[in-house]
Amino acid sequence: MLYNFLPLLLKHRRLSLLFLLFTAWGFFLDAHAQPLWYEMDHEVHLDVEAQATVGRGENASFWLTSNRNGLAGMDARNGALRLFLHRPVEADSDRVWHVGYGLEGALTYGNTSRLMLQQAYAEVDFQKSRFTLGQKVQQPEINHPTLSTGAWVLGNNARPVPMLRWELYDWWNIAGDGNWAALKLHVAYGMMTDGGWQEDYLLPQKHYAKRALLHTKSGYLRLGNPDFSPFIFVGGLEMATQFGGHIYNVGRQAQDNYSLRVGTKDFWYAFWGKGGSDPTDGAGYENSAGNTLGAWRAALTYRHPAGAWSVKAYYDHYFEDQSQLFFQYGWYDGLWGIEFNLPRNRFVSTLVGEYVRMDHQSGPVYHDHTPQVPDQVSGVDNYYNHNLYQGWQNYGRSMGNALFASPIYKRDGTLDFSYNRFRTYHFGLAGQPTPDINYRLLYTHLWSWGTYAVPLPEVRHQHSFLAEVRVGLPNRAQRRLGRDFHERSLTAGWSIGAAVAFDGGTLLGRNFGLQLSIMKQGLLSSF
């Protein structure tokens, strides 16, 4: 898939050259006498996992496929063999420059592709800055990584997109010795790689895009010193824009194709959410560049002075235009969540509860101003959908929150989000009864009205449940088998996972699934 990214790098040689110079500088100007490249094979990790799912129903159960970075298959029966070779940047913690890389691939059954290149990246750290080139899974801010439904914009429900990314990966203190205020930022540009897949999957007259570009950015402010302040506030903004590329079947006819311009100013327009190159807008009705969306995000955490427990309340507000960017139509839609981290015990360590409302969408009326009726009514936001691009999806999966039922569930040759008006109650809990056993439970109740354009005749409900456990085989248990095991043993780092999940209701149908997995993790030298 990275071959689709090469034209972007060749077209914008200055950005590519800048990244290569930073990398080379790290190699040759490291503060230590020993060259950095001499130990590039040091601290290399290898993860190997085999996973199989069996069940009944039209699809795999919702929580067996959601928020797994697009690797889990959609069919009721699916499986994968995954290998991930990676070197974390932390391996160079004693150096000025830190270098990391990763390569992950999978052979899958019951998914969109048999052979999947999931991650392929290289990254360089200097102080608090990180430069990443390639396709890498990024973890969302604020939300719990395994118990939350996910972030609105930059979630972990779909496969990653190849990007050129700069970020302040750690909090940058802007308040001097007090450290009561800090920033965390990222800016990235990349290219979508699912254009060919869209062309093959969609019905003949459906619109799709090839070589569409992607821009993402985020900025967060932290208030409160994490070393001693009981209250910590984190707030910020995430935004993304799909722009450029070749658009086909815009008017549902083969000749209605467009090649959207991609110049320096278009990258600037995407950054600011302005400009626009949509030839279907019409004179006087120009929209922001491409498919632009974002979210205001905030969290307030209270930590017990002794550090025994904490509670966090958080809020995500989604927007696709200025009607929801600020307060033009009121902030009715959003995600309200609370997370409890309990004192250490053998039963429950973390509790998460979320309430989601996404049915308002600035109201049911949309009207562009005309000389006869000059009033502008900017309702019907139609979340995650777009008239040129196939919405906020990658290979049929929502790139944001998993609650937007991914278009691939429908299996009808379309990729629009047909159930984007919904409300949800969601609960999750996790625990670690022993050092070698951890589990999580998820339950979600969602009800949907469809979309404003195509409302459902009756409200559809969805109930989704997951129980998942992972057990690591401890060395002491291995020694009971009468063998001599140690840290470099072939059997060190093994774990077994099991999960049961089901869906009920009329939205995604009745699905039931059992999943088993076996994983080996460790240094490459220990295999």
Secondary structure as UniProt FT lines:
FT   HELIX           2..4
FT   HELIX           6..11
FT   HELIX           13..28
FT   HELIX           36..39
FT   TURN            40..43
FT   STRAND          45..56
FT   HELIX           62..65
FT   TURN            66..67
FT   TURN            69..70
FT   STRAND          78..87
FT   HELIX           89..92
FT   TURN            93..94
FT   STRAND          97..109
FT   STRAND          115..126
FT   TURN            127..128
FT   STRAND          129..135
FT   TURN            145..147
FT   STRAND          163..168
FT   STRAND          172..173
FT   HELIX           176..178
FT   STRAND          181..191
FT   HELIX           195..201
FT   TURN            204..205
FT   STRAND          208..210
FT   STRAND          213..223
FT   TURN            226..228
FT   STRAND          231..243
FT   STRAND          245..248
FT   TURN            250..251
FT   TURN            254..255
FT   STRAND          258..260
FT   HELIX           264..272
FT   TURN            279..280
FT   TURN            283..284
FT   STRAND          291..303
FT   TURN            305..306
FT   STRAND          310..319
FT   HELIX           322..325
FT   STRAND          334..341
FT   STRAND          350..357
FT   TURN            361..362
FT   STRAND          366..367
FT   STRAND          377..378
FT   TURN            383..384
FT   STRAND          393..394
FT   TURN            395..396
FT   STRAND          397..398
FT   TURN            402..403
FT   HELIX           407..409
FT   TURN            418..419
FT   STRAND          421..434
FT   TURN            435..436
FT   STRAND          437..450
FT   STRAND          455..472
FT   HELIX           475..479
FT   TURN            480..482
FT   TURN            487..488
FT   TURN            490..493
FT   STRAND          494..505
FT   STRAND          511..523
FT   HELIX           524..526
//
